[in-house]
Amino acid sequence: MRKWKLGLLTAVLAVALAACGTNEANNNTPAPTEAVQPTATPEPTATPEPTATPKPTVTPKPTATPIPEFTQTFKDVYGEYGLKAGTCMSEYMCNDTRTQEFMKKNFNSITFENELKPDYVLDQAASKAAGDLVVSLRPNTLKMLQWCKDNGMAVRGHTIIWHSQTPQWIFYDNFDTSGNLVGREEMLKRMESYIKQTFEVLAEKGFSDMFYAYDVVNEAWLDDGTMRPSFWRSTIGDDYIWQAFYFADKYAPEHIDLYYNDFNEQFKTEAFYEFFQTLKDEDGNYLIDGIGFQAHLYTMDDMDLYFAHMDKMAELGLKLSLTELDVCLGKYQDIGYATDKNKKIQGQFYYDLITGIMERVKAGSVEMNSLTFWGFADELSWRQEYNPLLLDRKWNPKYAYAGALMLKEYAGFDEVTE
C-alpha cells in the first residue's frame, strides 16, 4: 500500500497555432451533462444620482509605473516556497524554439494539454487484437516527453479516468460500439489494466521518474454536488472513483502523487469534503494524495469564497495544487474587455490570489508542491476572448504578470484609469 510522499521576460514569442487547454471534440464520446455554472446574483438597480455640479478640471495624476522586463522567473520565486512552477504544453509549443526558451526560463513543471488523455493513449486496433485495453504512446507524445526529460522538466500526468475525450468503444463488447455495453466486472478488469499499463509504459519508455503527480480522475462532480453522468459510472457504478484510486494506489510508483482534479471547485466544497474522506483503504489510509484545483477563475470572483474552499480542503490533510490557473476578465458569460482598468483589476487579482496561497504555504496550513498556469500568453489560451493570462496579444507582460510574481508595485494597485 502506498505511503505518504514528501513532497519577465527576454524575447518576443510567436503566436501559437493551437489554443492551450482546448478539449478536442470526441466524436465517439457521448456529450455528458455539462456542469451548471453558478448564476450570479443580480445587483440591485442603483438609485439615479442627481445631476452633479460641474467641478474644476483636476490635474491628472502620474500614470502607472511602466511594467519592466522582469528578471525574476516563476520557478525561482515559487521555488522559495517549495513549489514547482508549471504551464501546459501543446505539440506546437514543443516544436517552437522561442516558446521553448520562455518555458525553460520560467517553468520547471509541464502538463500536456491533450497527449496523455484517453483518446490519445488507448489503441482500438491493438485492443481488439489483444482482447484487452492497450495503452500505446504516440510518436508526438514520446517526443514531448523526451523534450521534458532533456530540459529537466517535471511532469504532471493528465489524465486517466474522464468522461470526456475518452473513446466510447472501450465500454463495449469486443471494443466495438456495434455490440453491447459490458458489465461491471468486465469494466473493472479493463479499468485495472488501463491504469496498470499507464504506469508500466511510462517506466518502460524511461519517463516514469519525471512524473511527480497524476490526475487519476478528472471532473467527476457537478456544481450541484452530484456525480456527473459518464460511461465509467454507468458500467461500474457510483464507486468507480474509489476503484480508480484503488488501482492507481496499487500500481503507481511511490514518487507519483495521485490526484483528483476538477473545476468550479469553490462551489463543490461540501460535496468534496465529504467524498474525499471515503477514498480510503480498509485500514483507513488515503488512496488519494492530493486535490487539483483547476482555478479557471474570473476577476469578479469572490476571493474570500475561494480561500474558504481552500482552507476547508486543507483540513483533510491532503496536498492541494492549482493545476490549470487562468483569470478571465469579467465573469462567466459576461466578458470584461481589455481596458486599462480591467487589466489592473486582473493584476490585483493575481497578486492577491498568489500571495494568499503563499502565506498559507509558509504558515503550514496548506500543503502544496506545484502551481500550474494553463498557458502564459493570451494568444495561447483556450479562453483567449477573456484575455486571461500573463502576456497580452502582442506578447508584452501585463499587470497580471507582475501580480503572479507577487510584485505589487507593478501589479495595478495605483490609480485605475479607463
C-alpha positions as CSV (number, residue, x, y, z in Angstrom):
1,M,0.0,0.0,0.0
2,R,1.3,3.4,-0.9
3,K,2.6,5.6,1.9
4,W,2.5,9.5,2.1
5,K,5.1,11.2,-0.1
6,L,7.3,14.1,0.9
7,G,6.7,16.2,-1.2
8,L,9.9,38.5,-17.4
9,L,10.8,38.2,-20.0
10,T,13.6,38.3,-22.5
11,A,12.2,37.7,-26.0
12,V,9.0,38.2,-28.1
13,L,7.3,35.0,-28.5
14,A,5.4,33.6,-31.6
15,V,1.7,33.4,-31.9
16,A,0.7,29.9,-31.1
17,L,-1.2,27.8,-33.6
18,A,-3.0,25.8,-31.0
19,A,-5.1,27.0,-28.1
20,C,-3.8,25.9,-24.7
21,G,-6.2,23.6,-22.9
22,T,-8.7,23.1,-25.7
23,N,-10.7,20.0,-25.2
24,E,-10.9,18.5,-28.6
25,A,-14.2,17.1,-29.8
26,N,-14.5,13.3,-29.4
27,N,-16.9,12.0,-32.0
28,N,-17.0,8.7,-30.1
29,T,-17.8,10.0,-26.7
30,P,-21.4,11.0,-25.8
31,A,-21.8,14.5,-24.6
32,P,-22.5,14.2,-20.9
33,T,-24.5,16.7,-19.0
34,E,-22.4,19.9,-18.6
35,A,-21.6,21.3,-15.3
36,V,-24.1,24.0,-14.3
37,Q,-22.3,27.3,-13.9
38,P,-23.4,29.3,-10.9
39,T,-25.8,32.1,-11.7
40,A,-24.6,35.5,-10.4
41,T,-27.0,37.2,-8.1
42,P,-28.4,40.3,-9.9
43,E,-27.2,43.6,-8.5
44,P,-30.0,45.9,-7.3
45,T,-30.8,48.8,-9.7
46,A,-29.0,51.8,-8.4
47,T,-31.0,54.9,-7.4
48,P,-30.2,57.6,-10.1
49,E,-27.8,60.2,-8.8
50,P,-28.7,63.9,-9.1
51,T,-27.0,65.9,-11.8
52,A,-23.6,66.7,-10.5
53,T,-22.4,70.3,-10.3
54,P,-19.5,70.7,-12.7
55,K,-16.2,70.6,-10.9
56,P,-12.9,72.3,-11.9
57,T,-10.6,70.2,-14.1
58,V,-8.4,68.1,-11.9
59,T,-4.7,67.9,-12.7
60,P,-4.1,64.3,-13.9
61,K,-2.2,62.1,-11.5
62,P,1.0,60.5,-12.8
63,T,0.5,57.4,-14.9
64,A,1.4,53.9,-13.6
65,T,5.0,52.9,-13.4
66,P,5.7,51.1,-16.7
67,I,5.9,47.3,-16.4
68,P,9.5,46.3,-16.9
69,E,11.0,43.3,-18.4
70,F,11.4,41.2,-15.2
71,T,14.5,39.3,-14.3
72,Q,12.5,37.2,-11.8
73,T,11.2,33.8,-13.0
74,F,8.2,32.0,-11.8
75,K,10.2,28.8,-10.9
76,D,12.7,30.8,-8.8
77,V,10.0,32.9,-7.0
78,Y,7.7,29.9,-6.3
79,G,10.7,27.7,-5.5
80,E,11.4,29.9,-2.4
81,Y,8.1,28.4,-1.1
82,G,8.9,24.8,-2.1
83,L,6.6,24.9,-5.2
84,K,7.2,23.9,-8.8
85,A,6.0,26.5,-11.3
86,G,4.2,24.9,-14.3
87,T,2.5,25.6,-17.6
88,C,0.6,23.4,-20.1
89,M,2.3,22.5,-23.4
90,S,1.0,21.5,-26.8
91,E,2.8,19.8,-29.6
92,Y,3.2,23.2,-31.4
93,M,4.8,24.7,-28.3
94,C,7.2,21.8,-28.0
95,N,8.4,22.5,-31.6
96,D,8.6,26.3,-31.4
97,T,12.0,27.5,-30.4
98,R,11.0,30.8,-28.9
99,T,8.2,29.3,-26.9
100,Q,10.6,26.6,-25.7
101,E,13.0,29.2,-24.4
102,F,10.3,31.0,-22.5
103,M,9.2,27.8,-20.9
104,K,12.7,26.7,-20.0
105,K,13.5,30.0,-18.4
106,N,10.3,30.4,-16.3
107,F,8.9,26.9,-15.5
108,N,10.1,23.5,-14.2
109,S,6.8,21.6,-14.5
110,I,4.8,20.7,-17.6
111,T,1.3,19.4,-18.1
112,F,0.4,18.1,-21.6
113,E,-2.8,19.7,-22.9
114,N,-4.1,16.5,-24.6
115,E,-1.3,14.0,-25.3
116,L,-1.9,11.8,-22.2
117,K,-5.7,11.9,-22.3
118,P,-7.5,8.6,-23.0
119,D,-8.3,9.5,-26.7
120,Y,-4.5,9.7,-27.3
121,V,-3.2,6.6,-25.5
122,L,-5.8,3.9,-26.0
123,D,-5.4,1.9,-29.2
124,Q,-8.6,0.3,-30.6
125,A,-7.0,-2.0,-33.1
126,A,-4.4,-3.3,-30.7
127,S,-7.1,-3.7,-28.0
128,K,-9.2,-5.8,-30.4
129,A,-6.2,-8.0,-31.2
130,A,-5.2,-8.4,-27.6
131,G,-8.7,-8.8,-26.1
132,D,-7.7,-6.2,-23.6
133,L,-7.3,-2.5,-23.5
134,V,-3.9,-1.5,-24.8
135,V,-2.1,1.7,-23.8
136,S,0.3,3.0,-26.5
137,L,2.1,6.3,-26.6
138,R,2.1,8.1,-29.9
139,P,5.3,9.4,-31.5
140,N,4.3,13.0,-30.7
141,T,3.7,12.2,-27.1
142,L,7.1,10.4,-26.9
143,K,8.8,13.5,-28.5
144,M,7.2,15.8,-25.9
145,L,8.2,13.5,-23.1
146,Q,11.7,13.4,-24.4
147,W,11.8,17.3,-24.6
148,C,10.7,17.4,-20.9
149,K,13.4,14.9,-20.0
150,D,16.1,16.7,-21.9
151,N,15.3,20.0,-20.3
152,G,14.8,18.9,-16.7
153,M,11.1,19.4,-16.6
154,A,8.9,17.6,-14.1
155,V,5.6,16.4,-15.4
156,R,2.0,16.2,-14.1
157,G,0.1,13.4,-15.8
158,H,-3.3,14.4,-17.1
159,T,-5.5,12.4,-17.1
160,I,-6.6,8.8,-16.8
161,I,-10.3,8.5,-15.9
162,W,-12.5,11.2,-17.5
163,H,-16.0,11.4,-19.0
164,S,-14.6,13.5,-21.9
165,Q,-12.0,12.7,-24.6
166,T,-12.5,9.0,-23.8
167,P,-13.3,6.7,-26.7
168,Q,-16.7,5.1,-26.4
169,W,-15.6,1.7,-27.8
170,I,-13.7,0.9,-24.5
171,F,-17.1,0.3,-22.8
172,Y,-18.5,-2.2,-25.4
173,D,-18.1,-5.9,-26.1
174,N,-15.2,-6.7,-28.4
175,F,-14.2,-3.0,-28.2
176,D,-16.8,-2.2,-30.8
177,T,-19.8,0.1,-30.3
178,S,-21.9,-2.2,-32.5
179,G,-22.0,-4.6,-29.6
180,N,-23.5,-4.3,-26.1
181,L,-22.1,-2.4,-23.1
182,V,-20.0,-4.6,-20.9
183,G,-21.0,-5.3,-17.3
184,R,-19.4,-4.1,-14.0
185,E,-16.8,-6.9,-13.6
186,E,-15.5,-6.7,-17.2
187,M,-15.2,-2.9,-17.0
188,L,-13.4,-3.2,-13.7
189,K,-10.9,-5.5,-15.4
190,R,-10.4,-3.0,-18.2
191,M,-10.0,-0.2,-15.8
192,E,-7.4,-2.0,-13.8
193,S,-5.5,-3.0,-16.9
194,Y,-5.6,0.6,-18.3
195,I,-4.3,2.1,-15.1
196,K,-1.6,-0.6,-14.7
197,Q,-0.4,-0.2,-18.2
198,T,-0.3,3.6,-17.9
199,F,2.4,3.5,-15.3
200,E,4.1,0.4,-16.9
201,V,4.5,2.1,-20.3
202,L,6.0,5.3,-18.7
203,A,8.5,3.1,-16.9
204,E,9.4,1.0,-20.0
205,K,10.0,4.2,-22.0
206,G,12.2,5.7,-19.3
207,F,10.0,8.5,-18.4
208,S,8.4,7.5,-15.1
209,D,10.9,9.3,-12.9
210,M,9.9,12.7,-14.4
211,F,6.3,12.4,-13.1
212,Y,5.6,13.7,-9.7
213,A,1.8,13.8,-9.9
214,Y,-1.0,12.2,-11.9
215,D,-4.7,13.2,-12.3
216,V,-6.3,9.8,-11.8
217,V,-9.8,11.1,-12.0
218,N,-10.9,14.3,-13.7
219,E,-14.1,16.3,-13.4
220,A,-16.4,13.7,-11.9
221,W,-18.7,16.1,-9.9
222,L,-21.3,18.7,-11.0
223,D,-21.6,22.1,-9.4
224,D,-24.8,21.0,-7.5
225,G,-22.8,18.4,-5.6
226,T,-24.0,15.4,-7.5
227,M,-21.9,13.0,-9.5
228,R,-21.5,13.6,-13.2
229,P,-23.1,11.0,-15.6
230,S,-20.5,9.0,-17.5
231,F,-19.9,5.6,-19.1
232,W,-17.5,4.8,-16.2
233,R,-20.3,5.4,-13.7
234,S,-23.0,3.6,-15.7
235,T,-20.9,0.5,-16.3
236,I,-19.2,0.2,-13.0
237,G,-21.3,2.1,-10.5
238,D,-21.0,5.0,-8.2
239,D,-17.9,3.5,-6.7
240,Y,-15.9,3.8,-9.9
241,I,-13.9,6.7,-8.5
242,W,-12.9,4.7,-5.4
243,Q,-12.0,1.8,-7.7
244,A,-9.8,4.0,-9.9
245,F,-7.8,5.3,-6.9
246,Y,-7.6,1.7,-5.5
247,F,-5.9,0.5,-8.8
248,A,-3.7,3.7,-9.1
249,D,-2.6,3.2,-5.5
250,K,-1.8,-0.4,-6.3
251,Y,0.3,0.3,-9.5
252,A,1.7,3.8,-9.4
253,P,5.3,4.2,-8.2
254,E,5.7,5.7,-4.8
255,H,7.1,9.0,-6.1
256,I,3.9,9.9,-8.1
257,D,1.2,11.6,-6.1
258,L,-2.4,10.6,-7.1
259,Y,-4.8,13.5,-7.6
260,Y,-8.5,14.2,-8.2
261,N,-8.8,17.2,-10.4
262,D,-11.8,19.5,-11.0
263,F,-13.1,23.0,-12.0
264,N,-15.5,25.3,-10.2
265,E,-14.0,23.8,-7.1
266,Q,-15.1,26.6,-4.8
267,F,-18.8,25.6,-5.5
268,K,-18.2,22.0,-4.6
269,T,-16.7,22.3,-1.1
270,E,-19.2,20.4,0.9
271,A,-19.5,17.5,-1.6
272,F,-15.8,17.2,-1.9
273,Y,-15.1,17.4,1.8
274,E,-17.5,14.5,2.5
275,F,-16.5,12.4,-0.5
276,F,-12.7,12.5,-0.2
277,Q,-13.0,11.1,3.2
278,T,-14.3,7.9,1.6
279,L,-11.3,7.4,-0.6
280,K,-9.5,5.2,2.0
281,D,-8.5,1.6,2.1
282,E,-9.6,-1.0,4.7
283,D,-7.0,0.3,7.1
284,G,-8.2,3.9,6.9
285,N,-5.3,5.1,4.8
286,Y,-6.0,7.5,2.0
287,L,-5.8,6.1,-1.6
288,I,-5.5,9.7,-2.8
289,D,-2.6,12.1,-2.2
290,G,-4.0,15.4,-3.5
291,I,-6.7,17.6,-4.8
292,G,-6.2,19.6,-8.0
293,F,-7.9,22.9,-8.2
294,Q,-8.2,23.8,-11.9
295,A,-8.6,27.5,-10.9
296,H,-10.3,28.7,-14.1
297,L,-11.2,32.0,-12.4
298,Y,-12.7,35.4,-13.2
299,T,-11.7,38.8,-11.9
300,M,-15.2,39.2,-10.5
301,D,-15.0,36.0,-8.5
302,D,-15.2,36.1,-4.7
303,M,-11.7,35.8,-3.4
304,D,-12.9,35.1,0.2
305,L,-15.1,32.3,-1.0
306,Y,-12.1,30.8,-2.9
307,F,-9.8,30.8,0.1
308,A,-12.6,29.5,2.3
309,H,-12.8,26.5,0.0
310,M,-9.0,26.0,0.1
311,D,-8.9,26.2,3.8
312,K,-11.7,23.7,4.2
313,M,-10.0,21.2,1.8
314,A,-6.7,21.6,3.7
315,E,-8.4,20.2,6.8
316,L,-8.4,16.8,5.0
317,G,-4.7,16.6,5.3
318,L,-4.3,16.1,1.5
319,K,-2.0,18.0,-0.8
320,L,-3.5,20.9,-2.8
321,S,-2.4,22.1,-6.2
322,L,-3.5,24.8,-8.6
323,T,-3.4,22.8,-11.9
324,E,-4.8,25.0,-14.7
325,L,-4.8,28.6,-13.4
326,D,-6.0,31.4,-15.6
327,V,-8.0,34.5,-14.6
328,C,-10.5,35.9,-17.1
329,L,-11.6,39.5,-17.4
330,G,-15.1,39.9,-16.1
331,K,-17.3,37.0,-15.2
332,Y,-18.8,33.9,-16.8
333,Q,-20.7,34.7,-20.0
334,D,-20.0,38.5,-19.4
335,I,-16.6,39.3,-21.0
336,G,-14.6,42.1,-19.5
337,Y,-12.8,43.9,-22.3
338,A,-9.1,44.6,-22.1
339,T,-9.3,48.2,-20.8
340,D,-6.5,49.6,-18.6
341,K,-9.0,49.4,-15.7
342,N,-9.8,45.8,-16.2
343,K,-6.2,44.8,-16.8
344,K,-5.2,46.4,-13.5
345,I,-8.1,44.6,-11.7
346,Q,-6.7,41.4,-13.2
347,G,-3.2,42.2,-12.0
348,Q,-4.5,42.8,-8.5
349,F,-6.5,39.5,-8.6
350,Y,-3.4,37.5,-9.5
351,Y,-1.4,39.3,-6.8
352,D,-4.0,38.7,-4.1
353,L,-4.5,35.1,-5.1
354,I,-0.8,34.1,-5.3
355,T,0.2,36.0,-2.1
356,G,-2.7,34.5,-0.2
357,I,-1.7,31.0,-1.3
358,M,2.0,31.5,-0.4
359,E,1.1,32.9,3.0
360,R,-0.8,29.7,3.7
361,V,2.0,27.6,2.4
362,K,4.6,29.4,4.5
363,A,2.4,29.1,7.6
364,G,2.0,25.4,7.0
365,S,-1.8,25.5,6.9
366,V,-1.8,24.4,3.2
367,E,0.5,21.7,1.8
368,M,1.2,22.5,-1.9
369,N,4.0,21.5,-4.2
370,S,3.0,23.0,-7.5
371,L,1.2,25.9,-9.2
372,T,0.5,25.5,-12.9
373,F,-0.8,28.2,-15.3
374,W,-2.9,27.0,-18.2
375,G,-0.6,28.7,-20.7
376,F,1.2,32.1,-20.3
377,A,0.1,34.3,-23.3
378,D,-3.4,35.3,-24.2
379,E,-2.9,34.0,-27.8
380,L,-2.3,30.6,-26.3
381,S,-5.4,30.4,-24.2
382,W,-8.4,28.3,-24.8
383,R,-10.3,31.3,-23.4
384,Q,-8.4,34.0,-25.2
385,E,-11.5,36.2,-25.7
386,Y,-11.3,36.8,-21.9
387,N,-7.6,37.7,-22.0
388,P,-6.8,35.5,-19.0
389,L,-3.1,35.1,-19.0
390,L,0.2,36.9,-18.2
391,L,1.2,38.2,-21.6
392,D,-1.0,40.2,-23.9
393,R,-1.7,39.6,-27.6
394,K,1.4,41.4,-28.5
395,W,3.3,39.3,-26.1
396,N,4.0,42.1,-23.7
397,P,3.9,41.5,-19.9
398,K,0.6,42.6,-18.3
399,Y,-0.1,43.7,-14.7
400,A,-1.1,40.0,-14.3
401,Y,2.5,39.0,-14.9
402,A,3.7,41.2,-12.1
403,G,0.8,40.1,-9.9
404,A,1.7,36.5,-10.4
405,L,5.3,37.3,-9.5
406,M,3.9,39.0,-6.3
407,L,5.5,42.3,-7.4
408,K,2.8,44.7,-6.0
409,E,4.5,47.9,-7.4
410,Y,3.7,46.8,-11.0
411,A,0.5,44.8,-10.4
412,G,-2.0,47.6,-11.0
413,F,-2.6,48.9,-7.5
414,D,-2.1,52.6,-8.5
415,E,-5.0,54.8,-9.7
416,V,-7.2,52.9,-12.1
417,T,-7.9,54.6,-15.5
418,E,-10.3,53.7,-18.3
